[in-house]
Amino acid sequence: MSAVTEQPTTSPEPAATRPRGSLFRAEVHRFTSRRFIQVLLALATLGWLGAVVIGLLNFGEPTDADLAAATQQRDEFLAGEREFRQVCEQDAEQAGQPVDQFCGPPLTESDVPVEDFLTTAPFDLASAGEAGAVGFAVAAAVLAFLIGATWIGAEWSTRTIVALLFWVPNRLKVIGTKTGVLALAALTLGVAAQLAWLAMAWLLDALVGSDRGVPDGFWSGLLAAQGRGIVLTVLVGLIGFGLANLVRNTGAALGVGFVYFAVAENALRILEPTTDRWLLSTNSIALVLPGGLELFDLGGGGPSAAEPTTYLVSNLQGGLVVGVFAAVLIGVGTWLFVRRDLH
């Protein structure tokens, strides 16, 4: 007798393919879990609360004594200006020059309002709106630079970025995802900063503000300034990321940034003043300031030595120059990450 072994009529099912995790979700989780970033955001929140408290303590309705003291200071200032003009008129006569051209128009009480001398005054949304948006944009940009630098710098210091390549060997995908997460975080930070300014301005206007309304076009101008501030936050965050990726260390990236802004830019302004219009700090400010930034062109001559020519660094030029800085640093860092050995 022979044993007959029954064969299965159907082939066994293939083993289920293990689902792969999302690199983007993993990087977002890694980003939000980083302790130093959480500390920076917590400190920024405390700084905002402190700014609100300081604003509530410094703004308010002036008393009669405050108005009297401010009026006295204004009158003393105008008296000093009148004495100066008398001397200037004598100098103009001796030089044979027209008084108004030589000394300028005389100051009157309407030119110097009492409000300029008040130590306690109501919060004025119309005059503080765009200035506050610019200030919050600069603060958010500095914070984004620190976050961008520590985000990739810590990955290099702990070598987790090298270990990640065992899971995702595609280097371009890895660095692209990390850059995208940082850009999204900087965008969120920029929007949050501008919303924080709107909340702070609303509180100050409601509690210690003046009764004056805002002029026509105020909100459109404010929103435009806030939009440019968000763009600056994203670009500066990418610059911090790209710089730290090049030097592979957060501390080194911060050191390079300090040397550039504190030493290199000032040296260039002294040695060749015409380069000022192309420097990173100049164009960053020009990007967010309403109407751009006007510079004195010390490298050229105007109609006379007393009238130097000026150069306007527009919002568009500021955005393009800062964008080029970010693109070069990100591009070179990405190319080196893909090409160089990662021991």
Steps between C-alpha positions, in 0.01 A plus 500: 500500500621839421422808702323774311561853617227746423620820337331830567267601224592870532836668528586662834427872529802723475620657819342834562721788404597703803373857456770760491471806721475852371830685500320833515297401807813364666687825439210711627491287816877532539479876454219556751667270753832682505539649848705805404237610246230463764704716739547770234128512428419513872740791548345678202155461656626640830658790312166578336321497834768730644461739205124515558548579869759768425268654242211511745723669759648759262197601296204684648306822520729790604404704806480880514842504665645291215356742242636801687848350523496404132385850399783653699757273336358581156521876569860468621588306187344766274682777690832326438413462130423873474839589649670264258313653205606852595863391488438315173338808342806708585727236345280494189523877460877490534520219244264681264261201490118499519394440858237233425741305282791537741308434824189323387142599584436624855333264746157588639285350773302305238823334387581377852190349665482470876439125465863453396612600850257286699651216702155342535275501196222281364586217265451614141425209267530715188862596568611177666338244269766458232789570738381220728463261207859574397627451856324167541625390156861568601456312829339205321781495241768483771309219671460317168875526438572338838241228442626427150860478617430275796258282302763371257802573719379263772444232236867526401625516860315184604558331160131410478494630146753232403295230675190622319660415168485127590122535497475740205813468281381776266706794628321759289165388643634519855647849477203621294255379764697663780512826305127483435422438867714798599337725237154397621601563862642844412182585312293401801727702727475808277120482490484444877725800563280729292185367667669565836560861395136542396388356834736729691395807300132417556554469877693825523252684280204372701647563847738797466444620145392833357159564350646593163409279207734364237549675164389362166727225372631419848399133502625431150837654586518307827414167337759562228768568764399187689517292182851624429592423861384140457711469183803632690445247780495209256807617307709568811401163645623333181824699521561369853422147385726523195790648695485234773476228235819631339706512819328198661470666839254740666761690699723546198205628296413756768865604516518549124179702512636724777828561316315583179254749652729654765830506313480427128206724414634797700844457342345502153300814581819676604726376219244523219180687597328416171477132605253594773208465260581130442564388858270251669399716796427803280281301264325321787394836643408630155275198444273575796511882521207669326634648178845344544817651648663820378880510525747783456724415208831604654687359206356756262457872493189707475462850361706624792691357792214598730251298295612136474306281265269235640418147393172320568521132590146395410292223656545297183879532499513414870297184446705394198836552671397318820349226284827462309692465828260227612499320163882495476546366854226238462619403150868462589416315822268262316759432230770424757263281702421293192859481376736493798596215729308493829744339745 
